[in-house]
């Protein structure tokens, strides 16, 4: 069976004049991947300058790069071999272009760091390695270059290898490879050459060809929905790129954040129906049944779904020339999901001179540090070390819409970690006359929280009373007992981390206040609606029965309702739309439930 072609992404970095661009240029030249017109153009430039063919000119495309002999922007080179396809990201090495380096290394599977053997392991190379390690590259290759300058001596190579190993051993990574090379002469790139017979390892080309990305593949399904269309039969299809995992017909998956279980019944790739789809493929999915799926939702495997949260610790690579400070807000984009975030705290930055962690209150351009953010809406993500595609995000300037930072999910954060008083899961108690909109608001909140994947439970007065209809009537004593029982149940629910949504007339102010005093997390929401409005809404005819004397002690008719003196929130449910009241409710609850 023919092996599947792999797309391998490579980043290359090196200190100034380490021979990085020469290495890649020579590699492409020896692999016969340079076009004739490109070769003639570079040859002509070199002849005019009275110099031998400079292989770096095949990579350094900007005039400023050629004049200064440095790489400034990220250059992309594409080539193919018999078995694989490659993209090379030739990234800059100079400190002032750190953000350009990060953007190139981020995309790569393999990070190649080129070191001049005559100069040793310089600070810039240490920075390159550190960033590659932060970004969890699957393999890091140290190419010890310019071996020809030291007569290809094995001891020169081993001495530098030992120095590098001493630096990286404390980080405890095992995916580092060392190759002695001469980029200008071509030794150990595509061909072995005749000068380093003492080296028995693979050439750079052999290492690249043997790379197996499947060893690092994440098998959890992550499919962010990018667009929605329809097939010929009018059935909805949800399009996007399968970021990780494999998906097949009849697989059961989850829609997030609604947390609904669905079954895949159609997979379309390249306008054809297929049985399976694999990581990296652009596909459209169809499901059995009619579901409310939106752009930005995530299709996930059942067993190991991503987190759904609003507060994160992120590792951030700051790109902007504006300082980053606590209180700054940005558009945050994670996969297809966008919202707004606020920086709550800058914890530290990494000092690349000594690689120590330093406390700071701001980040400047090219800084890498740890930041805590809070988002307005939920994001669905994975920790970067587990799933790179679903573990990264970008921050976008709200004014100029430029990318301000690349960030990685590091941890979820609770209130205590950000030095804010930790709040218990709330008991949300809707009170008001029958027909005032309590149950409507409670049900809308229940649906909203379910979609956000937040655990909650409704305790409705009518359902509660129905369960105890043989024990409870409408006398003052029975009403008090009813409310106290409901309060006890809601407290148990809340203590188990589930938001209790309670909808009760609860007409007696004294009882409500006692419950509030016993439960610091009790939130009283008064649904304020005039009696005449409530009577018009009376679909069950309770007010009519009460006025006819069929129901005794009915609140609003034969028993008074005692309005709250200091409720936590008042909703004008008698004079404004349900939508307006609900928006006001969600805005109020934001600080309590997120």
SETORMI-659899 format. One record per residue (C-alpha): residue number from 1; residue in one letter; x, y, z. Coordinates in steps of 0.1 Angstrom, whole numbers, plus 5000, padded with zeros to 4 digits. Example, Ala and Ser with C-alpha at 12.3 -4.5 7.8 and 13.67 -1.06 7.14 Angstrom:
% SETORMI-659899
- num/residuo/east/north/up
- 1/A/5123/4955/5078;
- 2/S/5137/4989/5071;
***
This chain:
% SETORMI-659899
- num/residuo/east/north/up
- 1/X/5000/5000/5000;
- 2/X/5013/5034/4991;
- 3/X/5024/5056/5020;
- 4/X/5004/5087/5026;
- 5/X/5023/5119/5017;
- 6/X/5031/5141/5047;
- 7/X/5032/5179/5048;
- 8/X/5061/5188/5071;
- 9/X/5066/5224/5083;
- 10/X/5101/5235/5092;
- 11/X/5113/5267/5109;
- 12/X/5150/5277/5107;
- 13/X/5166/5302/5130;
- 14/X/5201/5313/5138;
- 15/X/5222/5341/5152;
- 16/X/5234/5368/5128;
- 17/X/5259/5353/5103;
- 18/X/5254/5318/5115;
- 19/X/5248/5306/5080;
- 20/X/5211/5300/5083;
- 21/X/5200/5313/5049;
- 22/X/5230/5298/5033;
- 23/X/5220/5264/5048;
- 24/X/5185/5265/5034;
- 25/X/5196/5280/5001;
- 26/X/5223/5252/4997;
- 27/X/5198/5226/5008;
- 28/X/5173/5237/4981;
- 29/X/5201/5240/4955;
- 30/X/5214/5205/4962;
- 31/X/5178/5192/4961;
- 32/X/5174/5208/4926;
- 33/X/5145/5229/4939;
- 34/X/5158/5263/4926;
- 35/X/5143/5275/4893;
- 36/X/5167/5284/4865;
- 37/X/5156/5320/4863;
- 38/X/5161/5324/4901;
- 39/X/5195/5308/4899;
- 40/X/5205/5331/4870;
- 41/X/5192/5362/4889;
- 42/X/5212/5354/4920;
- 43/X/5243/5345/4899;
- 44/X/5241/5378/4881;
- 45/X/5238/5398/4914;
- 46/X/5268/5379/4929;
- 47/X/5289/5385/4898;
- 48/X/5282/5422/4898;
- 49/X/5294/5423/4934;
- 50/X/5325/5403/4925;
- 51/X/5317/5374/4948;
- 52/X/5311/5337/4946;
- 53/X/5276/5323/4944;
- 54/X/5259/5332/4977;
- 55/X/5233/5306/4985;
- 56/X/5217/5329/5011;
- 57/X/5204/5351/4983;
- 58/X/5179/5323/4974;
- 59/X/5163/5330/5007;
- 60/X/5169/5367/5016;
- 61/X/5144/5383/4992;
- 62/X/5144/5418/5007;
- 63/X/5170/5443/4995;
- 64/X/5175/5453/5032;
- 65/X/5182/5416/5040;
- 66/X/5208/5413/5013;
- 67/X/5225/5446/5022;
- 68/X/5226/5439/5059;
- 69/X/5232/5401/5056;
- 70/X/5204/5394/5080;
- 71/X/5169/5380/5078;
- 72/X/5141/5404/5087;
- 73/X/5108/5390/5076;
- 74/X/5096/5353/5076;
- 75/X/5104/5338/5042;
- 76/X/5084/5308/5030;
- 77/X/5098/5282/5007;
- 78/X/5079/5252/4993;
- 79/X/5094/5220/4979;
- 80/X/5086/5184/4975;
- 81/X/5105/5151/4976;
- 82/X/5095/5117/4965;
- 83/X/5076/5110/4997;
- 84/X/5068/5144/5014;
- 85/X/5059/5180/5009;
- 86/X/5077/5207/5028;
- 87/X/5072/5243/5039;
- 88/X/5103/5261/5052;
- 89/X/5098/5291/5074;
- 90/X/5131/5310/5073;
- 91/X/5127/5332/5104;
- 92/X/5148/5361/5116;
- 93/X/5174/5357/5144;
- 94/X/5179/5393/5156;
- 95/X/5164/5402/5189;
- 96/X/5143/5431/5175;
- 97/X/5125/5406/5152;
- 98/X/5116/5382/5179;
- 99/X/5079/5385/5171;
- 100/X/5086/5375/5134;
- 101/X/5105/5345/5147;
- 102/X/5077/5334/5170;
- 103/X/5051/5336/5142;
- 104/X/5073/5314/5120;
- 105/X/5082/5288/5147;
- 106/X/5046/5286/5158;
- 107/X/5035/5271/5125;
- 108/X/5063/5245/5123;
- 109/X/5065/5208/5132;
- 110/X/5103/5209/5133;
- 111/X/5125/5237/5146;
- 112/X/5161/5239/5131;
- 113/X/5186/5261/5150;
- 114/X/5218/5268/5132;
- 115/X/5249/5276/5153;
- 116/X/5283/5288/5141;
- 117/X/5307/5262/5156;
- 118/X/5335/5289/5157;
- 119/X/5313/5313/5178;
- 120/X/5296/5288/5202;
- 121/X/5262/5288/5218;
- 122/X/5253/5325/5217;
- 123/X/5224/5343/5235;
- 124/X/5204/5346/5203;
- 125/X/5205/5308/5198;
- 126/X/5195/5303/5234;
- 127/X/5165/5326/5228;
- 128/X/5156/5306/5197;
- 129/X/5158/5273/5216;
- 130/X/5138/5287/5245;
- 131/X/5110/5299/5222;
- 132/X/5109/5266/5203;
- 133/X/5106/5248/5236;
- 134/X/5078/5272/5248;
- 135/X/5059/5264/5215;
- 136/X/5063/5227/5221;
- 137/X/5080/5218/5188;
- 138/X/5079/5181/5180;
- 139/X/5116/5180/5172;
- 140/X/5144/5205/5176;
- 141/X/5175/5200/5154;
- 142/X/5207/5218/5162;
- 143/X/5228/5222/5130;
- 144/X/5264/5229/5140;
- 145/X/5275/5249/5110;
- 146/X/5308/5260/5095;
- 147/X/5326/5228/5104;
- 148/X/5349/5236/5075;
- 149/X/5363/5266/5093;
- 150/X/5377/5242/5121;
- 151/X/5389/5215/5097;
- 152/X/5358/5193/5103;
- 153/X/5372/5183/5137;
- 154/X/5350/5159/5157;
- 155/X/5362/5174/5191;
- 156/X/5349/5208/5181;
- 157/X/5315/5194/5174;
- 158/X/5314/5173/5206;
- 159/X/5326/5203/5228;
- 160/X/5298/5225/5215;
- 161/X/5272/5197/5218;
- 162/X/5282/5192/5254;
- 163/X/5278/5230/5261;
- 164/X/5243/5230/5246;
- 165/X/5233/5198/5265;
- 166/X/5244/5214/5298;
- 167/X/5221/5244/5290;
- 168/X/5190/5223/5281;
- 169/X/5192/5194/5304;
- 170/X/5174/5212/5332;
- 171/X/5143/5216/5309;
- 172/X/5141/5178/5305;
- 173/X/5132/5175/5269;
- 174/X/5142/5145/5248;
- 175/X/5135/5155/5212;
- 176/X/5168/5173/5204;
- 177/X/5191/5162/5176;
- 178/X/5226/5174/5167;
- 179/X/5241/5174/5132;
- 180/X/5275/5187/5121;
- 181/X/5273/5205/5088;
- 182/X/5290/5229/5064;
- 183/X/5263/5249/5046;
- 184/X/5286/5265/5022;
- 185/X/5302/5232/5011;
- 186/X/5270/5211/5014;
- 187/X/5283/5185/5039;
- 188/X/5256/5166/5058;
- 189/X/5227/5185/5042;
- 190/X/5214/5165/5012;
- 191/X/5246/5146/5007;
- 192/X/5270/5133/5034;
- 193/X/5302/5147/5018;
- 194/X/5337/5132/5024;
- 195/X/5349/5153/5053;
- 196/X/5331/5140/5084;
- 197/X/5333/5102/5082;
- 198/X/5334/5102/5121;
- 199/X/5298/5112/5121;
- 200/X/5275/5082/5119;
- 201/X/5241/5098/5123;
- 202/X/5216/5109/5096;
- 203/X/5220/5138/5073;
- 204/X/5196/5167/5077;
- 205/X/5176/5155/5047;
- 206/X/5174/5120/5061;
- 207/X/5161/5133/5095;
- 208/X/5134/5154/5077;
- 209/X/5123/5125/5056;
- 210/X/5120/5102/5086;
- 211/X/5099/5126/5106;
- 212/X/5067/5109/5118;
- 213/X/5041/5134/5129;
- 214/X/5016/5107/5138;
- 215/X/5035/5100/5170;
- 216/X/5024/5134/5182;
- 217/X/4989/5134/5168;
- 218/X/4960/5142/5191;
- 219/X/4931/5118/5186;
- 220/X/4904/5139/5202;
- 221/X/4880/5153/5177;
- 222/X/4882/5191/5173;
- 223/X/4861/5205/5145;
- 224/X/4854/5243/5147;
- 225/X/4824/5252/5125;
- 226/X/4834/5279/5100;
- 227/X/4804/5281/5078;
- 228/X/4769/5266/5072;
- 229/X/4755/5256/5038;
- 230/X/4730/5231/5024;
- 231/X/4732/5200/5002;
- 232/X/4710/5193/4972;
- 233/X/4683/5179/4994;
- 234/X/4682/5211/5015;
- 235/X/4698/5195/5045;
- 236/X/4723/5216/5065;
- 237/X/4760/5210/5062;
- 238/X/4786/5224/5086;
- 239/X/4819/5232/5070;
- 240/X/4854/5237/5085;
- 241/X/4888/5221/5090;
- 242/X/4892/5190/5112;
- 243/X/4920/5203/5135;
- 244/X/4926/5170/5153;
- 245/X/4913/5134/5154;
- 246/X/4895/5113/5129;
- 247/X/4857/5114/5123;
- 248/X/4836/5087/5106;
- 249/X/4800/5081/5096;
- 250/X/4778/5072/5126;
- 251/X/4802/5086/5151;
- 252/X/4785/5102/5181;
- 253/X/4800/5136/5189;
- 254/X/4791/5167/5210;
- 255/X/4781/5202/5199;
- 256/X/4797/5227/5222;
- 257/X/4789/5249/5240;
- 258/X/4753/5235/5240;
- 259/X/4766/5201/5251;
- 260/X/4742/5182/5229;
- 261/X/4750/5147/5217;
- 262/X/4745/5141/5179;
- 263/X/4754/5115/5153;
- 264/X/4773/5121/5121;
- 265/X/4754/5109/5090;
- 266/X/4773/5127/5062;
- 267/X/4809/5137/5055;
- 268/X/4816/5157/5023;
- 269/X/4852/5163/5011;
- 270/X/4860/5178/4977;
- 271/X/4823/5177/4968;
- 272/X/4822/5139/4973;
- 273/X/4807/5119/5002;
- 274/X/4832/5099/5021;
- 275/X/4832/5075/5051;
- 276/X/4860/5090/5071;
- 277/X/4878/5123/5075;
- 278/X/4913/5129/5090;
- 279/X/4932/5156/5108;
- 280/X/4940/5186/5086;
- 281/X/4912/5180/5060;
- 282/X/4886/5206/5050;
- 283/X/4852/5189/5051;
- 284/X/4815/5195/5057;
- 285/X/4795/5174/5082;
- 286/X/4758/5165/5082;
- 287/X/4739/5153/5113;
- 288/X/4708/5133/5120;
- 289/X/4681/5156/5133;
- 290/X/4677/5194/5133;
- 291/X/4701/5212/5157;
- 292/X/4709/5248/5165;
- 293/X/4746/5249/5154;
- 294/X/4763/5283/5148;
- 295/X/4796/5295/5133;
- 296/X/4821/5293/5162;
- 297/X/4806/5262/5178;
- 298/X/4829/5233/5182;
- 299/X/4823/5196/5173;
- 300/X/4841/5174/5199;
- 301/X/4846/5138/5208;
- 302/X/4824/5125/5237;
- 303/X/4852/5112/5258;
- 304/X/4876/5141/5262;
- 305/X/4859/5173/5254;
- 306/X/4877/5208/5256;
- 307/X/4872/5231/5285;
- 308/X/4846/5259/5284;
- 309/X/4856/5289/5304;
- 310/X/4859/5326/5306;
- 311/X/4890/5330/5327;
- 312/X/4925/5319/5317;
- 313/X/4962/5320/5324;
- 314/X/4979/5324/5290;
- 315/X/5015/5324/5278;
- 316/X/5016/5355/5256;
- 317/X/5041/5367/5229;
- 318/X/5035/5404/5227;
- 319/X/5038/5419/5191;
- 320/X/5025/5454/5194;
- 321/X/5046/5485/5199;
- 322/X/5021/5497/5225;
- 323/X/5027/5486/5261;
- 324/X/5004/5459/5275;
- 325/X/4989/5468/5310;
- 326/X/4962/5454/5333;
- 327/X/4928/5467/5323;
- 328/X/4935/5467/5286;
- 329/X/4909/5451/5264;
- 330/X/4911/5433/5231;
- 331/X/4892/5412/5206;
- 332/X/4902/5376/5213;
- 333/X/4899/5350/5186;
- 334/X/4902/5313/5193;
- 335/X/4895/5291/5162;
- 336/X/4863/5306/5147;
- 337/X/4851/5320/5180;
- 338/X/4855/5357/5188;
- 339/X/4847/5377/5219;
- 340/X/4862/5406/5239;
- 341/X/4887/5400/5267;
- 342/X/4901/5422/5295;
- 343/X/4936/5418/5309;
- 344/X/4932/5413/5347;
- 345/X/4968/5407/5357;
- 346/X/5003/5405/5342;
- 347/X/5021/5379/5362;
- 348/X/5056/5379/5349;
- 349/X/5079/5382/5318;
- 350/X/5108/5361/5307;
- 351/X/5142/5378/5307;
- 352/X/5160/5364/5277;
- 353/X/5194/5376/5289;
- 354/X/5194/5351/5318;
- 355/X/5160/5332/5312;
- 356/X/5148/5341/5346;
- 357/X/5112/5349/5354;
- 358/X/5107/5386/5364;
- 359/X/5076/5401/5379;
- 360/X/5063/5430/5359;
- 361/X/5032/5452/5355;
- 362/X/5036/5457/5317;
- 363/X/5048/5440/5286;
- 364/X/5066/5457/5257;
- 365/X/5071/5447/5221;
- 366/X/5088/5412/5217;
- 367/X/5082/5403/5254;
- 368/X/5071/5368/5263;
- 369/X/5052/5365/5296;
- 370/X/5023/5351/5316;
- 371/X/4989/5370/5317;
- 372/X/4955/5364/5332;
- 373/X/4925/5374/5310;
- 374/X/4888/5373/5314;
- 375/X/4865/5371/5283;
- 376/X/4830/5384/5279;
- 377/X/4818/5351/5264;
- 378/X/4829/5315/5268;
- 379/X/4858/5301/5248;
- 380/X/4862/5264/5240;
- 381/X/4898/5254/5242;
- 382/X/4925/5229/5252;
- 383/X/4957/5234/5270;
- 384/X/4984/5241/5243;
- 385/X/5006/5212/5255;
- 386/X/4978/5188/5248;
- 387/X/4963/5202/5215;
- 388/X/4982/5229/5197;
- 389/X/4955/5239/5172;
- 390/X/4928/5243/5198;
- 391/X/4952/5255/5225;
- 392/X/4962/5288/5209;
- 393/X/4945/5322/5204;
- 394/X/4953/5357/5192;
- 395/X/4946/5391/5207;
- 396/X/4935/5418/5182;
- 397/X/4936/5456/5188;
- 398/X/4900/5469/5190;
- 399/X/4909/5501/5171;
- 400/X/4932/5492/5143;
- 401/X/4923/5455/5141;
- 402/X/4960/5445/5140;
- 403/X/4972/5413/5157;
- 404/X/4987/5424/5191;
- 405/X/4997/5390/5204;
- 406/X/4999/5353/5200;
- 407/X/4989/5334/5231;
- 408/X/4987/5298/5244;
- 409/X/4962/5284/5269;
- 410/X/4982/5275/5300;
- 411/X/4956/5271/5328;
- 412/X/4921/5279/5339;
- 413/X/4918/5305/5367;
- 414/X/4894/5309/5396;
- 415/X/4887/5341/5415;
- 416/X/4911/5335/5444;
- 417/X/4941/5332/5420;
- 418/X/4934/5367/5407;
- 419/X/4931/5382/5441;
- 420/X/4894/5387/5439;
- 421/X/4870/5374/5465;
- 422/X/4859/5339/5455;
- 423/X/4821/5337/5453;
- 424/X/4800/5306/5458;
- 425/X/4777/5293/5432;
- 426/X/4746/5315/5435;
- 427/X/4710/5308/5444;
- 428/X/4690/5330/5420;
- 429/X/4656/5336/5435;
- 430/X/4629/5351/5413;
- 431/X/4600/5365/5433;
- 432/X/4568/5383/5423;
- 433/X/4531/5379/5417;
- 434/X/4518/5349/5398;
- 435/X/4520/5359/5361;
- 436/X/4548/5385/5367;
- 437/X/4572/5366/5344;
- 438/X/4593/5347/5371;
- 439/X/4590/5313/5353;
- 440/X/4597/5329/5319;
- 441/X/4629/5345/5332;
- 442/X/4639/5313/5350;
- 443/X/4635/5292/5319;
- 444/X/4653/5316/5297;
- 445/X/4682/5317/5321;
- 446/X/4682/5279/5323;
- 447/X/4685/5276/5285;
- 448/X/4712/5303/5284;
- 449/X/4733/5286/5310;
- 450/X/4729/5252/5293;
- 451/X/4742/5266/5261;
- 452/X/4772/5280/5280;
- 453/X/4778/5245/5295;
- 454/X/4772/5259/5331;
- 455/X/4755/5234/5355;
- 456/X/4722/5247/5368;
- 457/X/4689/5234/5381;
- 458/X/4654/5250/5381;
- 459/X/4632/5247/5412;
- 460/X/4598/5260/5401;
- 461/X/4571/5269/5426;
- 462/X/4543/5252/5407;
- 463/X/4563/5220/5402;
- 464/X/4574/5220/5438;
- 465/X/4539/5225/5451;
- 466/X/4526/5197/5427;
- 467/X/4551/5173/5443;
- 468/X/4537/5180/5478;
- 469/X/4501/5188/5469;
- 470/X/4487/5165/5495;
- 471/X/4508/5181/5523;
- 472/X/4508/5218/5513;
- 473/X/4479/5243/5509;
- 474/X/4478/5281/5506;
- 475/X/4476/5290/5542;
- 476/X/4503/5313/5556;
- 477/X/4519/5284/5575;
- 478/X/4519/5261/5544;
- 479/X/4534/5289/5522;
- 480/X/4562/5294/5548;
- 481/X/4569/5257/5549;
- 482/X/4569/5255/5511;
- 483/X/4595/5283/5508;
- 484/X/4617/5270/5536;
- 485/X/4617/5235/5519;
- 486/X/4626/5251/5486;
- 487/X/4654/5271/5503;
- 488/X/4669/5239/5518;
- 489/X/4669/5221/5485;
- 490/X/4684/5251/5466;
- 491/X/4712/5253/5492;
- 492/X/4721/5216/5487;
- 493/X/4722/5221/5450;
- 494/X/4743/5252/5453;
- 495/X/4768/5236/5476;
- 496/X/4774/5209/5450;
- 497/X/4785/5235/5424;
- 498/X/4752/5238/5406;
- 499/X/4734/5271/5402;
- 500/X/4700/5270/5417;
- 501/X/4673/5289/5398;
- 502/X/4642/5293/5420;
- 503/X/4609/5307/5408;
- 504/X/4585/5313/5437;
- 505/X/4558/5339/5445;
- 506/X/4573/5338/5481;
- 507/X/4550/5367/5493;
- 508/X/4564/5372/5528;
- 509/X/4593/5396/5530;
- 510/X/4604/5383/5564;
- 511/X/4609/5347/5551;
- 512/X/4629/5359/5521;
- 513/X/4652/5380/5543;
- 514/X/4658/5351/5566;
- 515/X/4667/5329/5537;
- 516/X/4690/5356/5524;
- 517/X/4708/5359/5558;
- 518/X/4713/5322/5559;
- 519/X/4727/5321/5524;
- 520/X/4753/5347/5515;
- 521/X/4751/5336/5478;
- 522/X/4713/5343/5477;
- 523/X/4704/5367/5449;
- 524/X/4668/5382/5451;
- 525/X/4654/5391/5417;
- 526/X/4621/5410/5419;
- 527/X/4599/5406/5388;
- 528/X/4578/5438/5392;
- 529/X/4545/5436/5373;
- 530/X/4512/5453/5382;
- 531/X/4484/5431/5393;
- 532/X/4462/5440/5363;
- 533/X/4490/5429/5339;
- 534/X/4494/5396/5357;
- 535/X/4457/5390/5355;
- 536/X/4457/5395/5318;
- 537/X/4485/5369/5315;
- 538/X/4467/5343/5336;
- 539/X/4464/5315/5311;
- 540/X/4455/5289/5338;
- 541/X/4426/5311/5352;
- 542/X/4440/5312/5388;
- 543/X/4431/5348/5394;
- 544/X/4396/5342/5381;
- 545/X/4392/5313/5405;
- 546/X/4406/5333/5433;
- 547/X/4381/5362/5427;
- 548/X/4353/5336/5426;
- 549/X/4364/5323/5460;
- 550/X/4375/5289/5447;
- 551/X/4411/5295/5458;
- 552/X/4417/5308/5493;
- 553/X/4446/5330/5504;
- 554/X/4457/5336/5468;
- 555/X/4485/5362/5466;
- 556/X/4473/5395/5451;
- 557/X/4436/5388/5456;
- 558/X/4429/5375/5491;
- 559/X/4465/5377/5504;
- 560/X/4489/5406/5500;
- 561/X/4523/5404/5484;
- 562/X/4551/5421/5504;
- 563/X/4575/5438/5479;
- 564/X/4613/5435/5486;
- 565/X/4628/5466/5502;
- 566/X/4663/5460/5488;
- 567/X/4663/5433/5461;
- 568/X/4695/5426/5443;
- 569/X/4678/5433/5410;
- 570/X/4645/5446/5399;
- 571/X/4631/5436/5365;
- 572/X/4603/5457/5351;
- 573/X/4585/5426/5336;
- 574/X/4552/5445/5335;
- 575/X/4565/5473/5313;
- 576/X/4593/5461/5291;
- 577/X/4599/5432/5267;
- 578/X/4611/5398/5279;
- 579/X/4642/5403/5258;
- 580/X/4651/5436/5275;
- 581/X/4645/5422/5310;
- 582/X/4666/5391/5301;
- 583/X/4695/5412/5288;
- 584/X/4694/5432/5321;
- 585/X/4694/5400/5341;
- 586/X/4724/5385/5323;
- 587/X/4744/5417/5326;
- 588/X/4737/5417/5364;
- 589/X/4746/5380/5368;
- 590/X/4779/5382/5349;
- 591/X/4800/5388/5380;
- 592/X/4783/5360/5400;
- 593/X/4782/5331/5375;
- 594/X/4814/5335/5355;
***
